[in-house]
Amino acid sequence: METSVLFSNYRLKKTQEPSKKKLLENIFKEYELKRNNFNPTMKSPNHFANRLQQRMRLYYSSLTNC
């Protein structure tokens, strides 16, 4: 009788949930490792300033063409 309880649908669902938790934990651990990958000697790109500079060039070039 005890073996039939282990193979019931209830027990199978119970054993599958921790594997999902373990999978999520592994994903979070990998994310934490990659998130903290920081090299202070490398200069970070200033996307805002670069895009603003492009917009201003387009704006002034459109003014001179009129």
Rosetta blueprint (number, residue, H / E / L):
1 M L
2 E H
3 T H
4 S H
5 V H
6 L H
7 F L
8 S L
9 N H
10 Y H
11 R H
12 L H
13 K H
14 K H
15 T H
16 Q H
17 E H
18 P H
19 S H
20 K H
21 K H
22 K H
23 L H
24 L H
25 E H
26 N H
27 I H
28 F H
29 K H
30 E H
31 Y H
32 E H
33 L H
34 K H
35 R H
36 N L
37 N L
38 F L
39 N L
40 P L
41 T L
42 M L
43 K L
44 S L
45 P L
46 N L
47 H H
48 F H
49 A H
50 N H
51 R H
52 L H
53 Q H
54 Q H
55 R H
56 M H
57 R H
58 L H
59 Y H
60 Y H
61 S H
62 S H
63 L H
64 T H
65 N H
66 C L
